[in-house]
Structure formats: C-alpha cells, structure tokens
Amino acid sequence: MAHFGVLGPLAVEGPPGRWVALRGDRQRTLLAVLLLNANQHVHVDVLVEALWPERPPKSYASNLHTYLSRLRERIDGLRVEHGPLGYRLSVEPGELDLLVFRSAVADGQRAGDALAASGHYRRALAQWRGPVLAGLHVPRLDADVARLESERLAVFEDCVDAELTAGRHGELTGELQAMITEHPLRERLAAQLMIALHRAGRQGDSLEIYRRLRTTLVEELGVEPGAEVRRVHAAVLRGEDPVPRMPPPVWPVCQLPPDIADFTGRGAELAELTAALGSGAGVPVAVVSGEPGAGKSTLAVRAAHRLRARFPDGQLYVPLGRPVGEVLADLLRALGVPGPAVPDDVGARAAVFRGRLTDRRVLVVLDDAGDPEDVRALLPGTPGCAVLVTSRQRLSGLAGAHRLPLGPLSGAEATELLNRLAGARVAREGADAGRIIAACARLPLALRIAGSRLAIRPHLRLGELADRLEDEVRRLDELTVSDLAVRSSIALSHEGLRPPARRAFRLLGRCRLVDLPAWAVTTLIGEDADEAVEELVEASLLEAREPDATGEGRYRMHDLVRLYAAEGPPEPGSGPATVLAATLALADAAAARLPRTVPMPAMAHSPFPQPLPSSLVERLLERPEEWFAAERANLVRLIGSLGAREALLLLDKLSVYLYLHGHYADMRAAYETVLAATDDRPSAAIAEANLALLRHARGQYEEAAAAYRECAKELEAHGDHRTHAWVSANLARCLIGLGRAEEALQTARSLSTLDDQVVREAESAALLRLGRVPEAREVDRAALASARATGDPRRIGTALHGFAWSSLLTGDGERARSAIAESVELLRGTMARSALAKSLRTLGAISAATGARRGATAAFEEARALARDLDERPRELSCTRALAASWIGEGRAARAIPVLRACLDEFSEMGGRSATCLTWLVLSRAYEAAGSPAEAASAAAEAAVLSDPRDASAAALRRALLLLTEPA
C-alpha cells in the first residue's frame, strides 16, 4: 500500500523511495479531500463542491468515476469504497502522516512523564513538511486546513509545556522566538518564551516580550494580556520560576508503619511470606487473608520490615478502601511526580506508577484490599519488585498470587502474647489464662484487648475476667467496641441532634444501600435536608465522601451506626419509595444508552415512572457507564431486597453494564440471590438461563449445555418463546465448543423466528466445523449485509469478524485481512470489549496464516489481556496457546511446554474437543523442538484421535499455529 502525506505538499509514495506523480488538479483535489477524511465516508456533494467550486458539469458523476479510476491506476492498492454514504478511502494508521500525527499526539496526552510526553509530541510535529496541502488550493477545504494549522500550533505549545516542565528550556528560545514572530498575539507562546528566557538568565529579555505583547494587544485589540501571562510576568519580576520542574524521585523511600515491639508468634507464616516475596522471580504477589482480628496487617508490617534489605529502593505502604485513582495519585506524588503532572486517567496513572518503579527493587504493601481490580492497578510491571496484600477475602481473581490464609494463633503463641501484655501472673494463673485464651478464640486482636484490660487493672483477677468472657451475652462488651458499648456512644451523639436531624438519622438508617448519592439523601429526607445532613456529618454520624464519577456527592453511614438508627419506629413519608422508583428508572434509562451485548433478550415491561427532574436525570446519565460504576454495589445489594419480578427487571438492566465489562461474579451472585428467593418458576428459569450463560463464558461447556437444555424446556412450557429462542441460540454456540457441530447446526436452523447475529454466528461456525465452507460464507455475507444496513458499528464489526474468517477459509486472504482489520477498527470505537477481544484473536490467526508473524503475536497479546480482564477463560487460553506456539518458533520451546500443558488441562476439563486437539498438536511441535521425540509422537497421536477431518475452522487454525512454530 502507498504512503500519503497531506501535512505539507500532497505526496504519494509507492514502493519506498518512488514518488507517484498525479496528473491534473482535479485528481489531486479528489485525493486530498479523501485523505483529509480518511476512513470516513465523504458525501458525493462534498466531492463535487471541491472539484467544481463554481458550477459542476452535468456529467459530474461519470467524471468523478473517471478521476477515481485514474487514481486507482496511478496508486497501487488504493482502497476506495463507494456506498450510500459516499466514498471512503481506507488507510492504515501508519500510511497517512495526519493519522501518525494524531496518534503520536494521543500518546503524548496519555503519558504521565513530561520527558516521554515531549518525545511523542516531537514525533508528531516531525510529520509536518510545510503548510497543509501546500500548492493545492481547494476552497472547500479552507476550514479544514485552518483547523489543522491550529491543531499543529496547539501541539507545539503542549510540547513546549512538557519540555519546560522537564527543564529543557535552553534549546527552546530560538523556536519560540520564530513562532511568536509568526503569531504575535498568541499569549501562550509569549508566556512560554518568557519562561525560557527567564530560566536562561535573561530576565530583561523576558520582560521585554511581555511589554511587546501588551503593546500589541492594547493597540490592535484594545485588551490587556490574560491572567496566565500576567502570572508569568509577576513571577519573572519576583525572580521566581513560573513553572516548577519535575524533581527526580528520591530513593530509597519507606512508608511502612512502625513494627510493634510485642509481636508474637507467626514464625512459619513469616518464613513463608519472606520466601514467596524474596524469590526474585518476576513480580511475586502474596495475599494474606483471614477473619477480622487475625492480625493480617500486623503480620504484613512485620514481614515488610524483615524484607527491607531485599528491597533497597524502598517500601510503599498503601491503605486501601478508597478509589484506586486517589491511591495512585498519592503514590505518584510520593515518588516525585508533582501534582500538575499526575494524569487524570486512572490507567495512565497506573502506567506512570509502573514506569517509576522500572528496574527498581521496591516492596509494595497493599493493606485491606477488597477488589482484585484495585490490586491489579497497583502492581509493578518489572522484575525486582514484589507486592504484599492483606484482605478479608481470598482475592481468588488475582491470578498467580501466593495465598496465605491466616488463622488463630497456636496455643503457645496465644499464651506468650497474653503474657507479654499482662505480665508474669499469666503463668501463675495458667488455668484461668487458658480460659481467657479459649474465650478469645486465640485471635490476636481479642487477646490484645483482654491483655490490655488486665495490664491497666493489676488487681483484676484472671479468673474474674475469664468468668465475664465465658458469659456469651457479655463477651463482645468485654472484648471489643461491642453492640452495647457502641450503643452508648451513638446514643450520646444522637441525643444532641435537633428534631429534623433525628428524623433524617432514622430515615438514613433504614436505607440498606452501601452508600447514598446526594440526590437520594435529599429525596429521602425532603425539607431541611441540607441542614440535617450537615448536622449529622458534624456529629460523626454520617460520612461525607468525594463525588462519584457523575459529579454527585455521596454519603455513608457506618454499619453499627446504621443498626442503631434503624431501631426506632419507621418515619412516615414517601421518601424511601421515591428513591427506589427513581433508582429503577435510572437503571432502565442508563441501560438503554449502553449497547446490549449480553446474549439474552431484554425483559418486557411497562416504562418505569421517573420522579426526578429531567435535568437531574440527564446530568446523572450523561455517561451511563459511569453511573452504573458508581451505583454497582448499591444495585447488587438492592436486588436482594426486592420481589422476584422487580429484582429480575433491575438485574436485567444492571446486566447490560456487568456483562459489557466482564463483571461475571456480580452477575452470578445476583442471579443466585434471585433464584434462591423466588418460587415463581418462569422467573427462576430466566435466572437459571443467565447462570448457564455465565458458565458458558467461563468455559464450563458441559454444565452450561445441560443447563441451557433444562431452561429451554421450562421456558417453552411456560410459553416464553422469545427467551427460549435466545437460550437455544446460546446452546448452539455452546455445542460448537463441545465439538457437536451437527447438533449445533440443527439447533441454530430451528430458530427461524430469531433473526439475530448470535444465531447466524452459531450457524456459520457449525457449517465451518462440518466443512461446508461456501455455505458458511453465504451466511456470513448475509449477516454482514444485514449489519451494514443498521449502521451500528458494533453489529458491523461483529459481522465482519465472521465474514473475515470464512473468507480466509475460502482462500480469499486479502479479503479476510481487510475485513478483520475493519472489524477491529470499528469495535475499538465501541464499548464491546468482548467482541473486540474476539476480533483481535482472529486478527492474530489471520495474520499468522498470511505470514505476518509480528502482527499476529501483537494481536494475540492484546486479545489475551482483554480476555483476562473480562474473565473469559477459553479465549484467554486460546491466545496463550498461540503465543506459546510463537515461542517455539523463537527457540523457546522449553518455556512453551509447561504453558501448553496447563492449557491442555483446562481445555480438557472444559470439554472443548477441537481446542484440546489443537493444543496437543502444538505441544507435539514443542516436544519435537525440545529434542523429546517420544513425547512429541505421543502428543501427535493424542491430537490425531481428537481430530475431525471435516472441521475447516480447526484446519485453518492448525495451519496458522504451525506457521508460528516455524523458526522466526
């Protein structure tokens, strides 16, 4: 394909070093318009106006066709398509200097490090060879050309800002002086030049720039310089640097809390943690989990102090329980990144955090983690670092972690701790000490409280305390801030409240959500809400939290405070019902604004009435994805308190968000809650069908297929033909994974009432498995035509995926590459990450099959990362298998073998016949490359047993994988 340039004179380069000369201004104009709108449809009217600005000829359509034909003759591989929306020139990101420019600018905007950002910006600016389309004047493009020139100037200014932050001012003065001469009214340029001159010791020259700017603005526009230039001017007058330079990180850094002197026991656990974290292999992660009071945090701090010598660059201590973005911001500042240089995006912050730890030996301690996603965002990226996590949960979703469940102390350890706290009388009154230890269940926290009480009351006999602790009614009062003790503390605060705040306190206590947005608090309380809330916050009975992603403030009441507040009589009023109605309506509206990717039909229902003002609803749902993210925990909890029908309706809306982002655990828990709470069989069947879908996504094919069949029978019996059809379509897809292609095809073709991509996808896949490739190609062609008619990028991208694969199998490699590239491009612009992961995986297979090895491994890597993030295990495994195949070709067969064995075990457990066969085949190649002919022959024999000679998909994938195993 040719390479194009519009950032300067129009240029077309064919084979490297050979420039294509275009004859005639109209050919050049046509190409220029298409290039400035690359990968977008350009309406015929726009092209006609550009080519004939005054009056087009009557034969403009045939002339336009002629110009386009001549362009195709002159430029090999020119990809221009014509459709109802106009003409579209397709170019890859690296084939047009404008796209390279914008890609580099985006990289610079995402970079959190000023030096890295400036490098990206300089790469972007290097694409410019002069004025846009120099030498070609097209009036229709004047606005586009002016916009691009403004864009270039803004990028130059962003680049200068980054380089000033990084302290690289010396080489900027010449550039800035030339630019300010060209743009004398540009205040940002003037401010930057003033800073550069001031840093170079030229304070007088810096002030002269300001004087000239002010004179020009006043004389030509009658305005004074803006606030930013005046700020820089004032700083120069004071002799200060207007822009702080990024300081280098200070190593080592230690944030660990002090180690407690009376730490007792846990010798085996400490040895296990130090061995796991000090191994030096990769980035080891250890998770310490256990019940409250087991001493998880204390153990983590002790272990971290022991490991300090192994991590000489530092130890970071991160208390979790707040948004991970805030945590990352604090960490970056601790590592020397100034506030203005901290990116806004959480992913960018995580990237900068990993960059700061590159090639360092740092131990990161994450205390009280509740979500594996938060932990993943805080993991270093390079060997040498290690992570120690404490959590009340096991964090099973944290792949590759070393887990240490922390139980009670041993009897000897508990006795030693109590002796350290209470003194020698523990040994003298051994029997009573044993009773105290038993009542404390040997938990460190309970023992510490009991020992402290004995220490401050030397005359309190151990037997007396043991008697109190053995009374189960009094035990929590004696050991912890128990219910009664908490009750007394809260009662004192409650008695000081005015009546409106007391009423608000009781209403909030009866609301069982995790936390409440401000609109819900106002709706719940009604009049005087602001004053009542302020009073409760002041009394420490309500916690005001940071605004969520929708901009709504949030409030949280501690669980024990909530219990106290809920004990009073219910308050009259419609506030709770209004909050519930508004929440249901918001969930309904938010789901309608997101793409529905869950392959189940939306439940039919009457519209939810919305009691909130439309302006508030629009503000909350401006970004529906963020509203769901903010309310996710509340909605999951709310499902458990609703009736079966209402719970299913709400869960149907929430699932649009949960499935889109791979939050399968929340979906599973919510549907299991509904299933356990309902006796209504139609509702139960819908819940079971969704649970089967989640098993399917995890690769539990046999269980999913059995559940699909049972649900289909029950739904058909209840007359729910619509849901029955969708469940049957999912069953067809599941049967393909199990290698039952005939049954899958029969099932898919029985669904004549369901015209959906899920059915067409299953039908095509089944036909390919049966070797009926032309039929599959026609199914995919029809599905693509239907999808294009909708104009929906997600549907088109999904349909292109199937068409690309069947095209490859019919020998049309060029069409396959084009279709899958378009599919990936379209899906990147949507929120359908699962569909994108699938297309990326297929891009990898098609690239491998057509000899593009590097592109194949890059696509497999990206697809695997997405699948892992979405917890789509079968897809993650297939990408891992492909990458292992590439390792064989790179001479790393020994590394590939254990990975392939692990994939094989999981595929076998899932029941995927084709997947297992292909894995055996790649493993055979790995053994052969590693010099183990007997194992290679055995693996090949296993593959032969499972092979289906009809399966065209498996045959194509086999060819692609084997090509990857060839020497690179």
Rosetta blueprint (number, residue, H / E / L):
1 M L
2 A L
3 H E
4 F E
5 G E
6 V L
7 L L
8 G L
9 P L
10 L L
11 A E
12 V E
13 E E
14 G L
15 P L
16 P L
17 G L
18 R L
19 W E
20 V L
21 A L
22 L L
23 R L
24 G L
25 D H
26 R H
27 Q H
28 R H
29 T H
30 L H
31 L H
32 A H
33 V H
34 L H
35 L H
36 L H
37 N L
38 A L
39 N L
40 Q L
41 H E
42 V E
43 H L
44 V H
45 D H
46 V H
47 L H
48 V H
49 E H
50 A H
51 L H
52 W L
53 P L
54 E L
55 R L
56 P L
57 P L
58 K L
59 S L
60 Y H
61 A H
62 S H
63 N H
64 L H
65 H H
66 T H
67 Y H
68 L H
69 S H
70 R H
71 L H
72 R H
73 E H
74 R H
75 I L
76 D L
77 G L
78 L L
79 R L
80 V E
81 E E
82 H E
83 G E
84 P L
85 L L
86 G E
87 Y E
88 R E
89 L E
90 S L
91 V L
92 E L
93 P H
94 G H
95 E H
96 L E
97 D H
98 L H
99 L H
100 V H
101 F H
102 R H
103 S H
104 A H
105 V H
106 A H
107 D H
108 G H
109 Q H
110 R H
111 A L
112 G L
113 D L
114 A H
115 L H
116 A H
117 A H
118 S H
119 G H
120 H H
121 Y H
122 R H
123 R H
124 A H
125 L H
126 A L
127 Q L
128 W L
129 R L
130 G L
131 P L
132 V L
133 L L
134 A L
135 G L
136 L L
137 H L
138 V L
139 P H
140 R H
141 L H
142 D H
143 A H
144 D H
145 V H
146 A H
147 R H
148 L H
149 E H
150 S H
151 E H
152 R H
153 L H
154 A H
155 V H
156 F H
157 E H
158 D H
159 C H
160 V H
161 D H
162 A H
163 E H
164 L H
165 T H
166 A L
167 G L
168 R L
169 H L
170 G L
171 E L
172 L H
173 T H
174 G H
175 E H
176 L H
177 Q H
178 A H
179 M H
180 I H
181 T H
182 E H
183 H L
184 P L
185 L L
186 R L
187 E H
188 R H
189 L H
190 A H
191 A H
192 Q H
193 L H
194 M H
195 I H
196 A H
197 L H
198 H H
199 R H
200 A L
201 G L
202 R L
203 Q H
204 G H
205 D H
206 S H
207 L H
208 E H
209 I H
210 Y H
211 R H
212 R H
213 L H
214 R H
215 T H
216 T H
217 L H
218 V H
219 E H
220 E H
221 L H
222 G L
223 V L
224 E L
225 P L
226 G L
227 A H
228 E H
229 V H
230 R H
231 R H
232 V H
233 H H
234 A H
235 A H
236 V H
237 L H
238 R H
239 G L
240 E L
241 D L
242 P L
243 V L
244 P L
245 R L
246 M L
247 P L
248 P L
249 P L
250 V L
251 W L
252 P L
253 V E
254 C E
255 Q L
256 L L
257 P L
258 P L
259 D L
260 I L
261 A L
262 D L
263 F L
264 T L
265 G L
266 R L
267 G H
268 A H
269 E H
270 L H
271 A H
272 E H
273 L H
274 T H
275 A H
276 A H
277 L H
278 G L
279 S L
280 G L
281 A L
282 G L
283 V L
284 P L
285 V E
286 A E
287 V E
288 V E
289 S E
290 G L
291 E L
292 P L
293 G L
294 A L
295 G L
296 K H
297 S H
298 T H
299 L H
300 A H
301 V H
302 R H
303 A H
304 A H
305 H H
306 R H
307 L L
308 R H
309 A H
310 R H
311 F L
312 P L
313 D L
314 G E
315 Q E
316 L E
317 Y E
318 V E
319 P E
320 L L
321 G L
322 R L
323 P L
324 V H
325 G H
326 E H
327 V H
328 L H
329 A H
330 D H
331 L H
332 L H
333 R H
334 A H
335 L L
336 G L
337 V L
338 P L
339 G H
340 P H
341 A H
342 V L
343 P L
344 D L
345 D L
346 V H
347 G H
348 A H
349 R H
350 A H
351 A H
352 V H
353 F H
354 R H
355 G H
356 R H
357 L L
358 T L
359 D L
360 R L
361 R L
362 V E
363 L E
364 V E
365 V E
366 L E
367 D E
368 D E
369 A E
370 G L
371 D L
372 P H
373 E H
374 D H
375 V H
376 R H
377 A H
378 L L
379 L L
380 P L
381 G L
382 T L
383 P L
384 G L
385 C L
386 A E
387 V E
388 L E
389 V E
390 T E
391 S E
392 R L
393 Q L
394 R L
395 L L
396 S L
397 G L
398 L L
399 A L
400 G L
401 A L
402 H E
403 R E
404 L E
405 P E
406 L L
407 G L
408 P L
409 L L
410 S L
411 G H
412 A H
413 E H
414 A H
415 T H
416 E H
417 L H
418 L H
419 N H
420 R H
421 L H
422 A H
423 G L
424 A L
425 R H
426 V H
427 A H
428 R H
429 E L
430 G H
431 A H
432 D H
433 A H
434 G H
435 R H
436 I H
437 I H
438 A H
439 A H
440 C L
441 A L
442 R L
443 L L
444 P H
445 L H
446 A H
447 L H
448 R H
449 I H
450 A H
451 G H
452 S H
453 R H
454 L H
455 A H
456 I H
457 R L
458 P L
459 H L
460 L L
461 R L
462 L H
463 G H
464 E H
465 L H
466 A H
467 D H
468 R H
469 L H
470 E H
471 D L
472 E L
473 V L
474 R L
475 R H
476 L H
477 D H
478 E H
479 L H
480 T L
481 V L
482 S L
483 D H
484 L H
485 A H
486 V H
487 R H
488 S H
489 S H
490 I H
491 A H
492 L H
493 S H
494 H H
495 E H
496 G L
497 L L
498 R L
499 P H
500 P H
501 A H
502 R H
503 R H
504 A H
505 F H
506 R H
507 L H
508 L H
509 G H
510 R L
511 C L
512 R L
513 L L
514 V L
515 D L
516 L E
517 P E
518 A H
519 W H
520 A H
521 V H
522 T H
523 T H
524 L H
525 I H
526 G L
527 E L
528 D L
529 A H
530 D H
531 E H
532 A H
533 V H
534 E H
535 E H
536 L H
537 V H
538 E H
539 A L
540 S L
541 L L
542 L L
543 E E
544 A E
545 R E
546 E L
547 P L
548 D L
549 A L
550 T L
551 G L
552 E L
553 G L
554 R E
555 Y E
556 R E
557 M L
558 H L
559 D H
560 L H
561 V H
562 R H
563 L H
564 Y H
565 A H
566 A L
567 E L
568 G L
569 P L
570 P L
571 E L
572 P L
573 G L
574 S L
575 G H
576 P H
577 A H
578 T H
579 V H
580 L H
581 A H
582 A H
583 T H
584 L H
585 A H
586 L H
587 A H
588 D H
589 A H
590 A H
591 A H
592 A H
593 R L
594 L L
595 P L
596 R L
597 T L
598 V L
599 P L
600 M L
601 P L
602 A L
603 M L
604 A L
605 H L
606 S L
607 P L
608 F L
609 P L
610 Q L
611 P L
612 L L
613 P L
614 S H
615 S H
616 L H
617 V H
618 E H
619 R H
620 L H
621 L L
622 E L
623 R L
624 P H
625 E H
626 E H
627 W H
628 F H
629 A H
630 A H
631 E H
632 R H
633 A H
634 N H
635 L H
636 V H
637 R H
638 L H
639 I H
640 G L
641 S L
642 L L
643 G L
644 A H
645 R H
646 E H
647 A H
648 L H
649 L H
650 L H
651 L H
652 D H
653 K H
654 L H
655 S H
656 V H
657 Y H
658 L H
659 Y H
660 L H
661 H L
662 G L
663 H L
664 Y H
665 A H
666 D H
667 M H
668 R H
669 A H
670 A H
671 Y H
672 E H
673 T H
674 V H
675 L H
676 A H
677 A H
678 T L
679 D L
680 D L
681 R H
682 P H
683 S H
684 A H
685 A H
686 I H
687 A H
688 E H
689 A H
690 N H
691 L H
692 A H
693 L H
694 L H
695 R H
696 H H
697 A H
698 R L
699 G L
700 Q L
701 Y H
702 E H
703 E H
704 A H
705 A H
706 A H
707 A H
708 Y H
709 R H
710 E H
711 C H
712 A H
713 K H
714 E H
715 L H
716 E H
717 A H
718 H L
719 G L
720 D L
721 H H
722 R H
723 T H
724 H H
725 A H
726 W H
727 V H
728 S H
729 A H
730 N H
731 L H
732 A H
733 R H
734 C H
735 L H
736 I H
737 G H
738 L L
739 G L
740 R L
741 A H
742 E H
743 E H
744 A H
745 L H
746 Q H
747 T H
748 A H
749 R H
750 S L
751 L L
752 S L
753 T L
754 L L
755 D L
756 D L
757 Q H
758 V H
759 V H
760 R H
761 E H
762 A H
763 E H
764 S H
765 A H
766 A H
767 L H
768 L H
769 R H
770 L L
771 G L
772 R L
773 V H
774 P H
775 E H
776 A H
777 R H
778 E H
779 V H
780 D H
781 R H
782 A H
783 A H
784 L H
785 A H
786 S H
787 A H
788 R H
789 A H
790 T H
791 G L
792 D L
793 P H
794 R H
795 R H
796 I H
797 G H
798 T H
799 A H
800 L H
801 H H
802 G H
803 F H
804 A H
805 W H
806 S H
807 S H
808 L H
809 L H
810 T L
811 G L
812 D L
813 G H
814 E H
815 R H
816 A H
817 R H
818 S H
819 A H
820 I H
821 A H
822 E H
823 S H
824 V H
825 E H
826 L H
827 L H
828 R H
829 G L
830 T L
831 M L
832 A L
833 R H
834 S H
835 A H
836 L H
837 A H
838 K H
839 S H
840 L H
841 R H
842 T H
843 L H
844 G H
845 A H
846 I H
847 S H
848 A H
849 A H
850 T L
851 G L
852 A L
853 R H
854 R H
855 G H
856 A H
857 T H
858 A H
859 A H
860 F H
861 E H
862 E H
863 A H
864 R H
865 A H
866 L H
867 A H
868 R H
869 D H
870 L H
871 D L
872 E L
873 R H
874 P H
875 R H
876 E H
877 L H
878 S H
879 C H
880 T H
881 R H
882 A H
883 L H
884 A H
885 A H
886 S H
887 W H
888 I H
889 G H
890 E L
891 G L
892 R L
893 A H
894 A H
895 R H
896 A H
897 I H
898 P H
899 V H
900 L H
901 R H
902 A H
903 C H
904 L H
905 D H
906 E H
907 F H
908 S H
909 E H
910 M H
911 G L
912 G L
913 R H
914 S H
915 A H
916 T H
917 C H
918 L H
919 T H
920 W H
921 L H
922 V H
923 L H
924 S H
925 R H
926 A H
927 Y H
928 E H
929 A H
930 A L
931 G L
932 S L
933 P H
934 A H
935 E H
936 A H
937 A H
938 S H
939 A H
940 A H
941 A H
942 E H
943 A H
944 A H
945 V H
946 L H
947 S L
948 D L
949 P L
950 R L
951 D L
952 A H
953 S H
954 A H
955 A H
956 A H
957 L H
958 R H
959 R H
960 A H
961 L H
962 L H
963 L H
964 L H
965 T H
966 E L
967 P L
968 A L
